[in-house]
Amino acid sequence: MGIWVALFFAIISISMKKSIALNKECAEEKSKIMGLISDYFTNIMSVKLFATQSFEQDRFFKLKNFFINVAEKGGTYHTWLYGGLSLLTSGYALLFVSALIFGYQNGIVSPGDFALVIMINFNIINTIFQLSYTLRNFIANWGEVDQALALLEEGEPTHLDQPKATALKCHSGEITFYRVAFQYKGTEMLFQNKSLTIKSGQKVGLVGYSGGGKSTFVNLILRLYDVTHGAILIDDQDIRDVTQDSLRKNISMIPQNPMLFHRSVMENIRYGRIEATDKEVIEAAKKAHAHEFIKKLPQVYDSLAGERGIKLSGGQCQRIAIARAILKNAPILILDEATSQLDSVTESLIQESLWTLMKNKTTIVIAHRLSTLLHMDRILVFDKGKVVEDGTHSELLKKTGLYKNLWCAQVGSLSDESSKNNP
């Protein structure tokens, strides 16, 4: 019995690594198929507009066939494995039953002993086989669990508050980068021990090529990532020493592509300040020039925005996001192309609201249209993870640098377009 049990679990132990690898591979392929299906229906309008149904169908069948091959490979391996274990068990059962029969025939084993040993051995065999099947199911599910854990590790990093973290006391909204450097996993160091201060109430524009470091700069202030070296201070408080809730309650952000909840318009705007009254929500909507289109919705403020705001246009979602920021009224404001999806008439109206919102607030504006930054107090120019220029619009134009090149390129494009429209 001892030899059989040891041999049984030795085979299980040796095969476990291979089983986990096969099930992990199967889980990965299953995840790809589910991701493709989700992506297809999320972007169904693009699929229809670009007439790529056949292309998407081919991609699906390729993934499906590969998944079937991987599943069959795993199934074949486990069939041979458990078939071998069954054969080993049958051999052991045959051996001990033969020994019992021999003992019984020679008067060594009584009928009672014969029945007792048979019952004990078969109970042990049944228990061990149930244990092995439980282990097999665990290994099968481990592939999916392991992938889920990997996705969590690769996703947006989360940071725990320090044990003695206190609430941020944001008096003026001054932001200081002190010898800051940051590095994404497996990439080059960004910012290279950069020190700078954004004074209270200052309006600062961020410009540069895509991937230059603008979004990372903002994400570090929001503490979506922790700096690798140095420190970021708000009103002389290291943001790592304050609670994340208090930090983000003092910062309003209007993203380029705001995501809305599948809840009412009223609830989506109120998300800026949960305790706000209906009157305050409506007032914020008016300031964001959202009230006009909301009144035309079937259920007005009780109308559902749809999942990710799918029932509203991009411009409407953006106005709701602006209303949300107006309602929050935090001392630090971050705008990421906040008016990029608005028509020129609505944009001019909302710019007035945004300038009102910016009053007495420390404001950071990420912009690709440099014309929106003409009245900024200061402009930071990013390139390859560094702040390469720092100054006002007029100061930067006097230099022969990246900002002047970007400005000339945009002004030239506008001039060319104007000349085409007005021959």
MIZAFI-927953 format. One record per residue: x, y, z of N, C-alpha, C in turn. Coordinates in steps of 0.001 Angstrom, whole numbers, plus 524288, in hexadecimal, padded with zeros to 5 digits. Example, Ala and Ser with C-alpha at 12.3 -4.5 7.8 and 13.67 -1.06 7.14 Angstrom:
! MIZAFI-927953
833867E9C681E788300C7EE6C81E78833907F31C81E78
832327F73681BA8835667FBDC81BE4832648001E81EBE
//
This chain:
! MIZAFI-927953
803447FB3E8000080000800008000080361804EC80000
8075B805148037A80ABB809A9803EC80D9F80ACA7FEE4
80F808068D7FC688125D807367F77680EC1809707F347
809F38076F7F3018062D809487EF0C804D380F107EFDE
803BB8108D7F4D380266815FE7F607806E88199F7F493
80BBA818067F6068105481B3B7F4DD8110981BDA7EEF8
810648178F7EC1C810FB817AE7E66880CB781AFD7E3E1
807F281A797E5DF8037B81D647E3D9804778234F7E43F
80604825117E8FC806C882AA77E9C580BD482CA57E74B
80FA2829307E6868146982AB77E3C48132782C197DE1E
80FC7828F27DBA580E2B82A007D64080B1A82F1B7D5EE
8077E82FE67D9B78046E834C47D9E580807839787DA74
80BD78390E7DE0180F6783D5C7DF07812AB83EB37DA3D
814B383AB27D7A4817F983B857D301814D883DF87CE95
80FEB83C627CE0B80CAC83E3E7C9B980A38843987CAB6
80A67845717CFAB807A184A467D1108099B84EFA7CDFE
80EC284F787CD7381100853F77CAB680F148542F7C519
80F1384FAB7C27F80D3584F657BD198075C8509F7BCD4
8046584E917C0917FEBF84F7C7C0A07FD7E855477C146
8004E857DC7C4DB7FF7085D737C5BB800B38608A7C0D3
8050785F2B7BE4380694861F37B97E8027C8615E7B535
8007285C907B48D7FC8385B947B0887F77085E857B1B6
7F5C885E6B7B69E7F0F1861227B80A7F182867077B7D1
7F627868F87B8FF7F72186E947B8907F6DA870487B2D9
7F93786D1F7AF757F90C86E537A9D67F36C86E4A7A7DB
7F06A86A807A9B17EAEC86A207A81D7E7D886EE47AA10
7E8E78708F7AEDF7E6388751F7B1137E79C87A0E7AE0F
7EC8E87A7A7AC6F7EE4287F117A96F7EB6587F657A43B
7EAE887AF17A19B7E83887AF079C887E25F87C0479D34
7E021879F47A15C7DA9E87B0C7A27B7D9CE880DD7A382
7DD8A883327A6697DD40888C47A7947DD9188C047A29B
7E0DC88A5A79EEE7E15788D30799F67DC2C88D1A796F6
7D99988899796FB7D497888287943C7D08388BAC796C5
7D02C88B9179BFA7CC5888ED679EAD7CD868949F79DE4
7D29A895ED79DDD7D42B89B5479CE87D2B089D1779772
7D3698999C793977D20C89AE278E2E7CC2A89BC878DA4
7C90E89868790247C35B898F478FE07C1A889E1979269
7C3E589F49797087C29A8A428799B87C4288A8E179673
7C8D38A89E794337CAC08ACED790F67C7508ADB178C27
7C5888A965789E87C2378A99F785397BD2F8AC907865F
7BA838AB0B78A8C7B5788AD7E78BB57B6148B30478DE3
7BA7C8B417790767BB728B96E792457BC238BD1F78DAD
7BE9F8BB1F7898E7BFC28BE5B784F77BC9B8BCA778032
7B7DD8BADB7811F7B49E8B8CE77CE77B3A48BCDD778A2
7B3368C1DE77A377B2418C5F1776557B6ED8C685772AB
7BBA08C642774D17C04E8C696771837C09E8C1EF76DD2
7BF3D8BD5A76FCE7BF4D8B8A476C867BB9B8B94E767EA
7B7018BB85768FF7B32C8BC4E764C87B4F18C085760FF
7B6EF8C4DF7631A7B8758C93C75FC07BD078C7D575C2E
7C0A28C49F75E2D7C5268C32275B087C4688BDF175838
7BFAC8BBB3758A57BE4F8B6D1755EC7C2648B28D756D6
7C3AD8B1B075BC07C7C18ADE475D0F7C58E8A91175FCF
7C0918A7DA75ECE7BE358A348761487C13289E4275FF2
7C2A189DB075AF27C56E898F97593F7CABF8989975BD7
7CD6689D1175C397D28789D3B75EBF7D22089B9776474
7CE3889DBC7673D7CD8089C6876CB87CBEB896B376D62
7C8C3894CC769B27C71E88F52769E57CBC988BB57692F
7CF4188D177658B7D3F8889EF764AF7D766889E376990
7D7F188E6E76BFF7DB1688EBF770C97D8C688B3D77501
7D39088B52775687D0F588820779607D1EE8825477866
7D1478809C773837D1ED87B0E772587D793879437730D
7DB4E87CB1771EE7E0C687B4F772CF7E1CE87A737789B
7DFD287E0E77BCC7E08287D7A781767DDA1878A97837E
7D8E6877D5781647D5CA87356783267D89186E40781E7
7DAA586DCC77D267DD568690277B937E2428681E77ECD
7E50886C5977FE87E9BC86BCE783177E85386A197889A
7E40486C5478AB07E22B86AD378FE47E0B08650B7900C
7DE118632978BF27DC8D85DA978BAF7E15B85A2778BAA
7E56185BC1788B57EA37858A7788817ECD28586278DD9
7ED0185CE8790807EF6985D0F795B77EC3A859C07998E
7E70385A33799467E3A08572C79CC37E42B8515479BC0
7E48B84FDE796BD7E53284A547956B7EA72848417975C
7EE8184B8C796EF7F3A5849E5798D47F377848DE79EBB
7F0F584C6D7A1917F06884BB17A72E7ED03847007A87C
7E8C88465A7A5797E553841E87A6607E81783CB77A579
7EB3B83C747A15E7EE1E837A47A02E7F2018365D7A47E
7F4C483A6E7A64E7F8A48399D7AA727F609837777AF65
7F1A7839EB7B0E47EF0F838487B5B97EC5E832FD7B520
7EAAF831B47B0607E86C82C857AF6E7EC858284E7B050
7F146829317AE167F583825697AEE27F72F825377B49E
7F759829B77B71C7F905829E87BC927F54A826D67C00A
7F037828117BFB07EC77825787C3207EB5281FE47C160
7EC3381EE37BC667EBDD819737BAA17F035816307BD0D
7F4EA818777BD3B7F95A815BD7BFAB7F885814EE7C57D
7F654818E77C8167F5458185D7CDAD7F115814367CEAD
7ED35813F87CB3A7E91A80FEC7CBC07EB6B80A867CAFF
7EF0680A0E7C7397F1908050A7C63E7F4DB803657CAF8
7F7A9807327CD3A7FAD1806247D1E47F7558045E7D662
7F2EA806F57D7067EF438059A7DB3B7ECE3800397DA61
7EB817FF227D5767E9467F9F67D4367ED377F5A67D547
7F2397F6B57D3F47F65A7F2DB7D5037F6F87F1E67DACA
7F6CE7F6267DDE47F73B7F5937E38B7F2907F2937E5B4
7EDCD7F3DE7E3E17E91C7F12E7E5BA7E9557EB5E7E471
7EB027EA347DFAE7EB727E4BD7DE157EF5F7E1D37E187
7F3B77E4997E2C77F7DB7E2367E5E57F5FE7E0FA7EB68
7F38E7E4D87EE0D7F2187E3D37F3807ED657E0197F3DD
7E9D47E0317EFFD7E5737DC807F0037E7727D6F67EF2A
7EB4A7D6637EB907EDA77D13D7EAA77F0487CF3F7EF95
7F2F97D2CF7F2597F5A37D13C7F7327F1A67CF8B7FB4D
7ED3F7D2527FB977E92A7D0E87FF547E6C77CB9B7FE05
7E5D87CAB97F9027E39C7C5B37F75F7E7547C13B7F8B8
7EC607C2347F7B57F0557BE3A7F8F87F0537BD1F7FEDB
7F0177C14A8020D7F0157C0A4807B57EB337BDDD80993
7E6C17BF1E8072F7E1CF7BCAD808AC7E1DF7B6D68077D
7E3F77B580802C07E4117B00A801277E7B47ACC08048B
7EB9D7AF53806B87EF5C7AC7E809F67EE497AD2B80FC5
7E9B67AF42811137E81F7AFA7816807EAE07B3DB8199C
7EDB47B757816E37F0867BB83819A17ECDB7C02581AC7
7E92E7C1198173D7E59B7C585817A87E0167C36F8186A
7DD657C57581C857D80B7C3D981D887D44E7C6EB819FC
7CF737C5068196E7CBA07C7E8816387CAD17CD828181F
7CAB97CE3381D577CA057D37F81F707CE927D70881E1E
7D35F7D4D781EBA7D80B7D7F081D567D80F7D93D8178F
7D6747D57C814657D6467D63C80EBA7D2C17DAE280D63
7CE017DAF480F957CA387DF2880E747CC207E46581087
7CE887E4498154B7D05B7E929817A97D4BC7EBAA8147C
7D88F7E86B812EB7DD087EA7D80FE77DB327EC9480A98
7D79A7E9A2808167D57E7EB698030D7D2D87F0BA803B5
7CF9A7F154807C47CCAE7F626808A07D06C7FAB3809C0
7D44C7F9CC80D207D8057FDFA80E8E7DB1D7FFB5809C2
7DD1C7FBF7806BF7E0567FD468023A7DD3C800447FE10
7D8737FE747FD1A7D554801287F9177D39B806967FAE4
7D2B880740800007D18580C7C802117D62E8101F80172
7DAE780E0E8028F7DFAB81134801F67E078812A37FC3D
7DFC280ED17F8C37E05F80FD37F3257DC78813F47F155
7D7928136A7F3107D3808172E7F1877D4BE81CA97F38B
7D69A81D0A7F86D7D7F4822187FAB97DC77824AF7F7C2
7E077821937F6917E505823B67F3CB7E38B825767EE51
7E01F822877EBAB7DE6D824157E66F7DB25829137E6A2
7D7BE8298C7EA947D4B982E6A7EB2A7D85C8330E7EC1C
7DC6E832297EF497E047836337F0557E326837BE7EB4D
7E476833E37E8217E742834FB7E33A7E3D5838027DF6A
7DEB6836CF7DF417DB2A839B47DBCE7DA5683F4E7DDC4
7DA3483FF27E2F67D9E28453A7E5297DEB5848597E3B6
7E33D845CD7E4127E8238484C7E29F7E834849A07DCD4
7E60B846257D9917E5D38472A7D3ED7E27B84BF67D2CB
7DDFB84C547D5867DA9E850E37D4B67DD44855E87D68C
7E024855737DADA7E30285A057DCC87E70C85BCB7D8CA
7E9F2858117D6967EDEB859567D2AA7EB6185BB67CDD6
7E6CF8597B7CC467E41285B857C7AC7E2708612C7C87F
7E0838625D7CD387DED1867BD7CE517E36686B5E7CF69
7E7DE869217D0F57EC5686C657D2387EE4186F757CD7D
7ED9C86D347C8E67EF3986FF77C4267EC6F8752A7C3AA
7E7448752F7C4A57E43A87A067C4417E56687DAA7C8D1
7E61187B697CD857E75D87E9D7D2147ECA2881437D15A
7F07887E437CF6A7F5B5880597CE947F59F884D67CAA9
7F279884427C6887F227888707C2A47EF8388D4B7C4E3
7EB7488C757C8097E8D7890EF7CA777EC94893E57CE08
7EFC08910E7D1027F3958938B7D4697F7A3896857D134
7F939894367CCC27FD05896D47C9567FAC889BE07C729
7F5C289BC77C5B57F3408A0857C3A87F3068A4C47C7D3
7F1E38A3267CCAE7F1B08A6F87D0E67F70D8A9617D1DA
7FB268A61B7D17B8006B8A8117D252802208ABBA7CDF2
800558AAB57C926801D38ADEC7C4B07FE758B2BF7C424
7F9F58B2E17C6ED7F65F8B7467C6607F8588BC107C93D
7F4DC8BFD07C9CE7F6578C49D7CC757F8208C35A7D1FC
7FCC08C52F7D3647FEC68C3FB7D8937FB7A8C6787DCDA
7FAE98C3B47E1157F8178C5D47E58E7FBEF8C66E7EA09
7FB4D8CA787ED1A7FED78CB867F16B7FBA58CBF67F662
7FD8F8C97D7FA5F7FAF28C9E47FF687FC968CEF480207
7F8FA8D12E8050F7FA608D5C0808257FE648D43A80C4B
801BA8D7E680D9C805678D700811E38025C8D61D816F1
804608D2E281A788018B8D1DC81F637FFFF8D6D38224F
8035E8DAD782202802498DFB3824D5800D18E42382116
7FEA38E2B281C867FD218E6B5818B57F8E78EA4281AE8
7F96C8EF44819B17F59B8F31E81B897F2BE8F578816DD
7EE928F841817DC7EBA68FAC9813A07EEC68FF708118D
7EEBA9001480C637F16590478809F57EEC29099480B80
7F1E990D3680D527EFF39127080E8B7F1999161680A20
7EE2B916978065D7EF6391996801A07ED9391F3880252
7F14892296803BD7EFF09280D804C47F00992B577FFC3
7F42592A897FCA07F4CC92DD97F7FC7F55392AC47F2EA
7F6E6925D37F33E7F7639229C7EE8F7FCA2923137EBD5
800B3924877EEB4805F2924C57EC638081E91F3E7EBC6
80A1D91E147E71880C24918D97E5E081204919367E500
814F4915EE7E7BC81AAA915FB7E73F81CA9910917E5C6
81FAE910557E18E8229B90BA57E0298282890C637E23A
829D5908EE7E5C582F1A909707E7F983276904D07E644
8360C905F27E2A5839C0902027E0AA836E28FCF07DF23
832C98FD8B7DC3082F768F91E7DAC0831B08F6247D617
831A18F1027D695832D28ED7E7D23782EED8E9087D28E
82D6F8E7087CE0A829928E2D57CDF382AE38DF077C998
829D88DA157CA9E82B0F8D60D7C6C2826BF8D1F57C6A3
824678D1477C207820E18CCE77C144824228C7F57C102
821C98C3937C254824968BEA17C254826D28BD757BCE7
82BEA8BCC07BCB382E788BB4A7B7D382F508BFC07B3FC
82ECA8C4AD7B5CC82F8D8C9267B249833B08CCD27B48A
835018D0D17B181838DD8D4977B3328369E8D8387B767
83A178DA7F7BA6A838948DE267BE83836748E32C7BC28
832178E5237BE4982FBB8EA047BC7F830D88EE657C05F
8310C8F3237BE58831848F80B7C14E836ED8F90F7C39E
83A0A8F4F87C48C83F8F8F5A67C5F0840758F9A37CA53
83E678F8627CEF483F2B8FBAE7D39C83D4C9014C7D2C8
838B4901D07D09183688906F17CF4D834489099C7D426
8358390E907D4A783331911BF7D8D283077916707D660
82BAE917677D7F6828C791C057D62E8244F91D067D9F4
8225E921CD7D9D081DF9923467DD35819BB925E47D9FB
814ED9240E7DA9E8105E926977D84D80DC5929977DCB9
80E1492EB37DC5B80C3F931F57E0A680644931E27E126
80484933637E5AD7FEEA933937E6BC7FC22937167E2D3
7F7F4935097E0867F4CF938097DCD27F7299388D7D76C
7FBBB9363F7D68D7FE4C936A97D1717FBAE9332B7CD6C
7FB3F935147C89A7F9019321D7C43A7FD799302A7C0D5
7FE3192AFE7C0A6802B0928B67BDFE800DA925147B99E
802E7925DF7B4F9801B39227B7B08A805F591E707AFCC
80470919BF7AE438082E9158B7AD0C807BA9143D7A749
80C0E914857A47180BFB9135B79EDC8108D90FCE79D8A
8105990D8A798EF8148190A1B7971C81257905B4793E3
815DB902B879191814338FE4F78E5A8119D8FA23791B8
80E8A8F6E278F3D80C128F282791F4810468EEF77943C
80F8D8ED6A79923813688EA1879BBC817DF8ED2179E34
817728F25679E3181BB58F5847A04481BFC8F5B47A62F
817AD8F44A7A8DA817B38F4367AE908138C8F7957B11A
8102A8FA037ADF180C208FD817B01E8085D8FA897B3AC
806588F6277B1BE8028D8F3217B4D2805138F0D47B9AF
809F68EF2A7B93880CB88ED0E7BDC180D678F1427C1E7
80E9F8F5F97C03A80F308FA6F7C3C980A308FB277C6FE
805B88FAFF7C459800AC8FB947C6F47FF808F6E47CA70
800998F22D7C8837FF808ED6F7CB8D802AC8ED3A7D095
8075D8EF737D07380A8E8EF9E7D530808258F34E7D936
805FE8F7B87D764803658FB5D7DAFE7FEA28F8C47DD78
7FBC68F5AF7DA517F7298F2F07DC4A7F89C8EE2B7DF91
7FD948ECF57DFAD7FFBA8E8617E2487FD5E8E3427E049
7FC838E3187DB327FB3A8DE1E7D8C68002B8DACE7D86F
8049B8DD687D889809B48DAE07D90480CB98DDC47DD44
810518DB007DFB3813E18DD8D7E35D818F78DEC37E091
81B578E3327E1ED8204E8E4A27DF83824728E0977E0F3
8282C8DFCB7DD6E82C778DC2F7DE818306C8DEBB7E21F
831818E3B77E118835058E6C07E472832938EC1A7E55E
8342A8EE967E9A68324E8F3D97EAB582D008F3E77ED56
82A678F85F7ECF2825558F8F77EF90822068FD0D7ECC8
81CDA8FC667ED318191D900557EB4C81641902737F005
8164E9079C7F07E813DF90A237F50380F5090D867F343
80B2E90D767F63B806DB9112A7F5898065F9143A7FA9B
8072E9194D7FA2D8075191CAF7FED580AF791A71802FB
80FBC918F98012C813F79170880491812C5911CA8072A
80EF990EE98052A80DC6909B48074380EEE905948031D
81244901DD80461813838FD97800D680E7E8FA797FFD6
80D1C8F9DC7FAEB8081D8F74A7F9C48081F8F1837FB57
80CBA8EF4C7FC6480CEA8E9E57FE4D80B838E98E80415
80B988EE18806B980A798EE2B80C60804D98EFAA80D93
801C08F09A809757FC3F8F1F780A467F8CC8EDA78080B
7F3F98ED76809C27F06D8E973807C77EF158EA968020C
7EE808E66F7FF127ED538E7197F9837E7F48E9927F8AB
7E4498E8457FC107DF0E8EA9F7FB9B7DF588F08B7FC31
7E2308F24E8001E7E28F8F7F7801057E58A8FAA37FC9C
7E97A8F7FA7FA6F7EC708FA267F60C7E8E28FB0C7F161
7E5E88F70C7EFFF7E2BD8F7657EB367DDC78FA9B7EBF7
7DC2A8FB527F0D17D7BD8FED37F1D07D940904847F0D9
7DE4B9058F7F1077E03390AD57F0257E1E590BD17EA88
7E0EF908007E7217E25C908887E19E7DDA09072C7DE3D
7DC3E90AB97DAB87D832909917D6D37DAE9908767D1AD
7D9219046E7CEF17DB72903427C9E27D72F9027C7C5D1
7D7F2904F87C1537D4659043C7BCE67D7879017F7B8A0
7D6A98FC5D7B7DB7D9BB8F9797B3FF7D7E88FA857AE6E
7DB288F8FA7AAC27D9E08F9C37A53F7D52A8F6787A3AA
7D4F18F1BC7A59B7D0938EE347A4667CDFC8EC7C7A97C
7CAA58EFC07ABB17C83D8EE6F7B0B97C4D38E9977B062
7C52D8E6507B4567C1FD8E1997B49B7BD9C8E2907B888
7B8CF8E1A57B6CE7B44E8E26E7BA3A7B2208DD3D7BC0B
7AF758DD607C07A7ACF68D8B37C2897A7B88D7CF7BFD7
7A6088D2F57BFF27A0D28D1B67BDD879CC68D3257C1FA
79C848D8347C2F0798F98DA5F7C6DC796928DF507C497
793578E1DA7C78D790D48E6937C592794CA8EAF67C4DB
793528EEBD7C19D796A08F3587C0CC797728F6317C5F9
793538F68C7C910793A88F9137CE30797CE8F66D7D191
797B28F1447D1C879B718EE5B7D4FA7A0FA8EEF27D2E3
7A18A8EF177CDB67A6BF8EFA37CB697A92E8F4E67CCB7
7A6208F9127CC8B7A8368FE397CDEC7A9438FE807D3CB
7A5A68FC5B7D6D47A6318FC807DC8A7AAF88F9677DE5F
7AD1A8F62E7DB0F7B1B48F3207DC807B63C8F6B07DE07
7B61B8FB997DC2B7BA248FF547DDA87B9E7900C17E36B
7B541900B97E5847B480901CD7EB1F7AF798FF207ECC2
7B00B8FA887EF117ABA68F7067F01A7A74B8F9A37F33C
7A8B98FD237F6D07A4CC8FF807FA427A21A904377F7CD
7A35E905867F2F67A11990A287F07179B32909947EFBF
7986E90DF77F01C792C390DEA7EF547917E90DFC7E984
78CA790CBE7E82D78AFF90CF27E2B678BCB912687E070
78AB4916577E39178B4491BBF7E1C8790F191CEB7E065
7949691B107E3A179A2891BEE7E2A279BEE919057DDBC
799DD914547DCED79B2E9114F7D83F7995C914317D35E
79493916147D37D79260918E17CEF87956D91DEC7CDEC
79705920967D20679A0A925697D16D79F549243F7CEDE
7A1CE91FE97D0777A6C991E587CE1A7A60791CFC7C85D
7A1B591A647C7257A08B918FD7C1B779FC191DDF7BE61
79D4E921C77C0A079C7E926AA7BDBB7A1B39294F7BC93
7A5289295E7C0647AA4992BCB7BFA07AD7D928EC7BB82
7ACA4923C37BB147AF6B920997B7377AC9B920757B1FA
7A84C923767B1887A50B923967ACCA7A31E91E1B7AB56
7A1FC91B017AF6779FC5915D17AE9E799DE915CD7AF7D
797F1919B47B24279264919E97B3A778EE5919F37AED1
790B791C8F7AAA778D8A91D117A5EA78C5E917C07A377
790629146D7A2E178F5C90F557A06A78CCB90B897A434
78DD990C277A94678B76908AA7AD2E7858F909667AD39
783C890E4A7ACA077E2190F597AC9777B5E90C917A81E
77E4090B5B7A3FA77BE9908DA79F6677C02902DF79FBA
77E87900C87A3C077EB38FB177A4637795A8F9127A617
778078F4367A4D7772CC8F2147A600771178F2BD7ABA7
774A68F1B57AF4D773518F22E7B4DE7768C8F6777B782
7784F8FA197B45C77B4F8FEA57B63E77FE78FCB77B99A
7805E8FE837BE6C784D68FD177C1B47849D8F76D7C397
780128F4F27C31E77F998EF757C4AD780D28EBB77C028
782278EDC97BBA4783788EA7C7B71D788968E79C7B823
788C58E2AF7B68478D828DF957B733791928E1127B319
796828E15F7B4E379AC08E2B67B14C79C6D8DE017AE0E
79B058D9557AFC279CB58D49D7AD0C7A21A8D2F87AEDE
7A3758CE107ADD57A8938CC1D7AF707ACDE8CF477ACCF
7B0728D1717B0127B4BA8D4D17AE487B2A28D9937AB58
7ADC18DB1C7AC5E7AB7F8DFBF7A9E67AA108DEF17A43C
7A8E28DA087A2CC7A80A8D8B279D4F7A32E8DB4879B02
79F7C8DCDD79E5979AAF8DF4F79C6179B528E52479B45
79FF08E73679C8B7A0FD8ECBF79BB57A5718ED69797DA
7A5A48F1E2795567A9F68F2F3791BD7AEE48F426794D8
7B3598F4277921D7B8468F555794B57B83E8FABA79727
7B6148FE91794607B5C5903DB7966F7B2479043E79B2E
7ADFB9015679B267AA6A9015D79F9F7ACFC8FEE87A46B
7AFCD8FA997A3947B2A48F8197A7E97B6A78FBDB7AA36
7B93D8FEC47A6B77BD3D9025B7A88A7BAE1906D67ABBA
7B650908B47AA1F7B3C090CE07AD167B1F990AEB7B275
7B04E906097B2BA7AEDF903D37B7D07B3B69035E7BB4C
7B820901E47B8F87BCFB9018F7BBF27BEA7906F27BDF0
7BDDC90AF77BABA7BF1E910537BC5D7BB79912067C0C8
7B672910B77C0517B2B1911F87C4777B43C90F407C989
7B61B90A7C7C9117B7D29077C7CDA17BC6090A437D058
7C00C90C467CD3D7C49590F087CF707C2F2914397D1E3
7BF4D916E97CF507BD4B91BDD7D17A7BAC691ADE7D6C6
7B7D5916997D7207B531915427DC057B91F913DE7E04A
7BD38911237DED57C12C90F887E2A97C41A914387E4DB
7C57A917EF7E1677C7DE91CE67E30B7CCC091C0A7E65F
7D0369189C7E4957D50F917827E76B7D91691BCC7E662
7DCD591C8A7E9E97E0BA920BE7E9497E4AD91FC27E4E8
7E54491ADC7E3397E8CF9198D7DEE87E58B9174D7DA7C
7E67A919457D5CA7E35B917B47D13A7E6FB915B37CCF2
7E5B89112A7CAC87E8BB90EEE7C6767E51390E217C1D3
7E6829105B7BD657E36690FE77B89E7E69690D0D7B47D
7E48B908BA7B2A07E730905C37AE827E401906487A97E
7E54F90A287A6417E26290B317A16D7DC8890B577A29D
7DB1490E6A7A68C7D5BF90E517A8A37D19A9101E7A4CA
7D31E912E67A0B17CF34914C879CEF7D01A9128179780
7D30C90E407973C7D49590C277921D7D00190A1178EEB
7CBC99086A791907C7689060F78EB87C2BE909C878E25
7C3B390ECE78F0D7BF7A9129978EAB7BFCA9159578987
7BB409172B787977BB4091A7C782F27BD1B91FEC7847C
7BE8B92318780927C103928267819F7BD8A92BD6784BB
7B85592BB3783AA7B4BF92F31786757B47392DBA78C33
7B39E928A078D3C7B33B926CA792A87B86E9278179577
7BCBA926997929B7C1E3927227950A7C2C892CB8796E8
7C1489308D793BA7C21293603795417BEDE9375A79A1C
7BA2D9351A79A7C7B6EB935FF79F197B9519337B7A3F2
7BB2092E9F7A3427BD3692BBC7A7B77C27692DF17A96C
7C57D930167A5C77CA7D932737A7437C9A6936AA7AB61
7C560939967AAD87C42493D967AEC37C33C93B097B411
7C04D936927B4077BF3C933CB7B8EE7C444931987BB3E
7C7AA92F967B7CF7CC8F92D557B9A97D011931807BC0E
7D046936187B9A27D37993A4D7BBCF7D15593C097C11A
7CC2893BFA7C18C7C9C593D317C6A17CB3B939037CA9C
7CB0D934087C8DC7CC6C92FA17CC407D22492FE37CDEB
7D594931A57CA5A7DB2E931DD7CB6E7DCA29362E7CF58
7D935939EB7CFFE7DA6C93E617D34D7DBED93C9A7D8D0
7E07493E797DA897E28693D467DFC77E3C5937807E085
7E446934A17DC2F7E5A492F157DC817EAE392E257D9D2
7EDDF92A877DBE97F291928BA7D93E7F0BE925297D4D2
7F207926997D0027EFD0923D67CB7F7F415921BB7C7ED
7F37591CD97C6707F70991A577C2B77F3CD918BD7BDFA
7F57D91A737B9657F282919747B49A7F5F0916837B0B4
7F462911B67AF597F70090EDA7AB207F43D9104B7A60E
7F73B912107A23F7F4CB913D279D5E7F8319127A798B7
7F58F911307946E7F8439106878F707F7919152F78BF4
7F326917E878CA47F25A91CD2789DB7F4D39212B78D13
7F9379230678B527FC2F926D978E5D7F95292C0078EFC
7F59792D1678B8A7F2A0931F878BE37EF7E93255790F1
7EE5092DC1793527EB5792DCB798397EEB992F4879CE0
7F3EB92FC979C077F780930DA7A0597F9B5936607A046
7F7B3939A579CC37F9E793EE779C257F9B79420B7A131
7F5CA941357A4687F521944537A9227F6EC941787AE0B
7F9CD93D307AD527FBF293A6E7B1D68005593DAE7B444
800F393D477B96D8053593FFF7BC1B80A7B93DA27BAAD
80A41938B47B91080F26935E37B84880E0C9310F7B4FC
811DC92F717B1E18114C92ACB7AE988160C9274E7AF68
81516922517B08E8193E91E6F7B0FB8193991B257AC0E
81DBE91AA17A99781E38917A97A4B5820F4912857A5DA
81E6490E367A48B8206F908FC7A5AF8227C9065F7A0B4
826BF903917A15B828DA9008279D0082C128FC0979F34
82A9B8F75179DB782D778F29879F4B82E318F2377A53A
829F18F35B7A80A82A098F2BA7ADB582CEA8F6FB7B0A2
82DC88FB797AE24830718FFCD7B0BE82D78904E27AFC0
82DE6908867B36D82BE990DCE7B29383055910D57AFF7
82FC9911C97AAE583416914177A7E7833A791A057A77B
82EFA91C267A86982E4B921DA7A84682A42923727AC54
82AD6928397AE3E8276992A2C7B25A82711930187B1CE
822539321C7B0DD821C0937C27B05A81C50939297AE76
81B7993E307AD8B8167693FED7AB698167B93F147A581
811F993FBD7A3188117D93F2679D6E8154A942C479A8E
81555947A079C00818BB94B617994881E7A94A3879A3D
81FD49489479F02825479474B7A032827279429B79D0E
823D493EAB79C908255E939EA799BF825CD93ADC793E1
822AC93E7A791D28230E93FA778C378281E9427078AD7
82A8C944F378EA882F7D947A778DAD8340E943DB78D57
8332993F0878F458373C93B0B78F228369D937B278A3D
83AD5935557888D83A81931A77843183A4C92C2978689
8359E92AB67884283507925B878AE48304A922BD788F9
82EEB91EAC78BE482A9D91B3D78A608257191E2878A39
82483921A278E0F81F849246F78E2F81ED3927C97894C
822EB92A94787CB8228F92DEA7832B8218292A9977E4E
824079260277E078231F9227B7799681D7C920997796A
81B6091F2777DFE815F491D5D77E4181235921C677CCB
8135D9267777ECA8100292AFC77DAA8100192C39777CD
8149C92C63775798150792D9776FE5812499297376C97
812BB9248776E468102C9204E76B5D80A47920E976B96
80825922367703680273922CA770B780081927AC76DFA
8035A92BFD76E80801BE930D776BE48020F9302676602
8061F92D6D76431806A692C6675E98802419292275C7B
800A09252A75F897FC4E921CB75DE17F742924DF75D8D
7F66D92845761777F1AE92B727616F7F1B092F4075CDD
7F6449317475BA07F6AA93524757487F597932767521D
7F7C792DB1751897F6E392AB674CC07F12B9297174C19
7EEB1927DD7506F7E9219267E750257E5DF92B4974EE2
7E74F92FC5751357E4709349D7503A7E4E99365274A8C
7E999935B3748517EA6393749742E27E764933C773F23
7E6C392ECB7409C7E3BD92B3673D4D7DDF592C9973D70
7DC2792E2A742217D6A092F7D742A37D55A934E07406C
7D9759383B73FFA7D89893D8773DFD7DC7693EB173991
7DBBD93C52734E57DF7793D0A7309F7DF41942A472E96
//
